Amino acid sequence: MSEEMNGTAPVSLRAVYNSPNDSKAFEKPLLSAKPIDTDSKVAFLSDLRASIKQLQDHVNTFLTAKMEDDKAASSSLADGGGIKKTNLRDEEEEEHYGEEKVDDE
């Protein structure tokens, strides 16, 4: 009997990043897809939870590096004027994201 027939085919958790300039796939193998008893279900769910965390960490690391590359590229293209000021304003807004803005009158 093949692995696919008896439910033991390899399974993986997969995430794909696509942009106009780049794409990257992230994959993490998992335990058997069809756990039979309670112990194997607990092991599978534990593995799934850990794999999701690891996959999320890999995606976050990749996206952080991508943002830094984009930031460096836009800074190098700046002529010392508008783009740098916009980047500073963007950084300021990001730093205060979620905070209520109070107007002084």
One Martini backbone bead per residue (centre of mass of N, CA, C, O) as a GRO file, in nm:
protein
  105
    1MET     BB    1   0.098   0.035   0.022
    2SER     BB    2   0.076   0.353  -0.001
    3GLU     BB    3   0.114   0.640   0.166
    4GLU     BB    4  -0.147   0.778   0.059
    5MET     BB    5  -0.348   0.542   0.127
    6ASN     BB    6  -0.268   0.536   0.460
    7GLY     BB    7  -0.202   0.853   0.556
    8THR     BB    8   0.146   0.901   0.536
    9ALA     BB    9   0.188   1.142   0.392
   10PRO     BB   10   0.358   1.402   0.340
   11VAL     BB   11   0.359   1.707   0.530
   12SER     BB   12   0.313   2.070   0.489
   13LEU     BB   13   0.401   2.393   0.562
   14ARG     BB   14   0.291   2.686   0.367
   15ALA     BB   15   0.450   2.987   0.235
   16VAL     BB   16   0.387   3.277   0.015
   17TYR     BB   17   0.581   3.525  -0.149
   18ASN     BB   18   0.451   3.804  -0.346
   19SER     BB   19   0.592   4.016  -0.598
   20PRO     BB   20   0.695   4.200  -0.861
   21ASN     BB   21   1.021   4.137  -0.765
   22ASP     BB   22   0.931   3.883  -0.578
   23SER     BB   23   0.985   3.544  -0.442
   24LYS     BB   24   0.881   3.319  -0.166
   25ALA     BB   25   0.928   3.008  -0.003
   26PHE     BB   26   0.781   2.840   0.278
   27GLU     BB   27   0.883   2.534   0.459
   28LYS     BB   28   0.728   2.277   0.681
   29PRO     BB   29   0.746   1.987   0.811
   30LEU     BB   30   0.527   1.727   0.913
   31LEU     BB   31   0.354   1.518   1.050
   32SER     BB   32   0.125   1.322   1.022
   33ALA     BB   33  -0.203   1.380   0.893
   34LYS     BB   34  -0.334   1.097   1.040
   35PRO     BB   35  -0.421   1.075   1.336
   36ILE     BB   36  -0.548   0.829   1.553
   37ASP     BB   37  -0.467   0.893   1.835
   38THR     BB   38  -0.430   1.101   2.094
   39ASP     BB   39  -0.120   1.117   2.101
   40SER     BB   40  -0.086   1.184   1.794
   41LYS     BB   41  -0.258   1.441   1.801
   42VAL     BB   42  -0.088   1.596   2.004
   43ALA     BB   43   0.174   1.583   1.841
   44PHE     BB   44   0.068   1.721   1.588
   45LEU     BB   45  -0.025   1.991   1.722
   46SER     BB   46   0.250   2.063   1.837
   47ASP     BB   47   0.400   2.068   1.567
   48LEU     BB   48   0.220   2.277   1.432
   49ARG     BB   49   0.269   2.509   1.629
   50ALA     BB   50   0.580   2.518   1.594
   51SER     BB   51   0.579   2.556   1.283
   52ILE     BB   52   0.430   2.822   1.274
   53LYS     BB   53   0.636   2.982   1.436
   54GLN     BB   54   0.879   2.930   1.249
   55LEU     BB   55   0.754   3.041   0.990
   56GLN     BB   56   0.698   3.322   1.099
   57ASP     BB   57   0.994   3.392   1.158
   58HIS     BB   58   1.094   3.365   0.864
   59VAL     BB   59   0.907   3.577   0.741
   60ASN     BB   60   0.987   3.816   0.922
   61THR     BB   61   1.286   3.819   0.847
   62PHE     BB   62   1.247   3.862   0.546
   63LEU     BB   63   1.072   4.126   0.563
   64THR     BB   64   1.276   4.295   0.717
   65ALA     BB   65   1.498   4.281   0.504
   66LYS     BB   66   1.327   4.399   0.276
   67MET     BB   67   1.273   4.673   0.411
   68GLU     BB   68   1.570   4.754   0.437
   69ASP     BB   69   1.633   4.746   0.135
   70ASP     BB   70   1.418   4.953   0.049
   71LYS     BB   71   1.521   5.180   0.229
   72ALA     BB   72   1.808   5.195   0.108
   73ALA     BB   73   1.718   5.249  -0.185
   74SER     BB   74   1.558   5.512  -0.128
   75SER     BB   75   1.798   5.666   0.002
   76SER     BB   76   1.993   5.649  -0.249
   77LEU     BB   77   1.780   5.814  -0.438
   78ALA     BB   78   1.802   6.047  -0.280
   79ASP     BB   79   1.857   6.416  -0.288
   80GLY     BB   80   1.795   6.532   0.016
   81GLY     BB   81   1.484   6.565   0.025
   82GLY     BB   82   1.171   6.451   0.002
   83ILE     BB   83   1.225   6.152   0.072
   84LYS     BB   84   1.350   6.183   0.353
   85LYS     BB   85   1.113   6.331   0.478
   86THR     BB   86   0.909   6.109   0.428
   87ASN     BB   87   1.058   5.889   0.588
   88LEU     BB   88   1.046   6.035   0.859
   89ARG     BB   89   0.740   6.051   0.873
   90ASP     BB   90   0.691   5.747   0.855
   91GLU     BB   91   0.853   5.675   1.109
   92GLU     BB   92   0.685   5.845   1.302
   93GLU     BB   93   0.414   5.705   1.246
   94GLU     BB   94   0.508   5.420   1.325
   95GLU     BB   95   0.589   5.487   1.620
   96HIS     BB   96   0.267   5.604   1.667
   97TYR     BB   97   0.105   5.364   1.628
   98GLY     BB   98  -0.220   5.375   1.785
   99GLU     BB   99  -0.212   5.656   1.868
  100GLU     BB  100  -0.346   5.933   1.988
  101LYS     BB  101  -0.424   6.237   1.842
  102VAL     BB  102  -0.341   6.559   1.970
  103ASP     BB  103  -0.472   6.873   1.960
  104ASP     BB  104  -0.345   7.197   1.984
  105GLU     BB  105  -0.552   7.498   2.088
   0.00000   0.00000   0.00000
